[in-house]
Amino acid sequence: MTGGFAITPAEMEARILELAQFGACGETGVCRTVYSPAWVDAQQRLAEWGQAAGLEVRQDARTEVAP
């Protein structure tokens, strides 16, 4: 890979599981309605990960995160 960054399968799984905590419902589900507090928190976490990876992170008018 040129440029970019690398992430191991274990790191990816950990991030998916962390995101699943925002709006977790039941044992394995995620109920994260758009613009809900859980959705906003998940978007913020994604932005933090992007910034930590050295990306310029922006949020559009709908507050969606874009690298």
BELFEN-V320655 format. One record per backbone hydrogen bond with DSSP energy under -1.0 kcal/mol. CO is the residue of the C=O (numbers start at 1). NH is the residue of the N-H. E is the energy in kcal/mol with one decimal. If there is no record, write none. Layout:
BEGIN
co nh e
CO NH E
CO NH E
END
This chain:
BEGIN
co nh e
8 12 -2.4
9 13 -2.5
10 14 -2.2
11 15 -2.1
12 16 -2.4
13 17 -2.6
14 18 -2.1
15 19 -2.7
16 20 -2.0
18 21 -1.2
19 22 -1.5
21 23 -1.2
21 24 -1.0
23 31 -3.8
25 29 -1.4
29 25 -2.1
33 36 -2.2
36 40 -2.6
37 41 -2.4
38 42 -2.2
39 43 -2.6
40 44 -2.3
41 45 -2.2
42 46 -2.3
43 47 -2.2
44 48 -2.3
45 49 -2.3
46 50 -2.3
47 51 -2.7
48 52 -2.5
49 53 -1.4
50 55 -2.6
51 54 -1.7
58 66 -2.5
60 63 -2.4
64 60 -2.0
66 58 -2.4
END
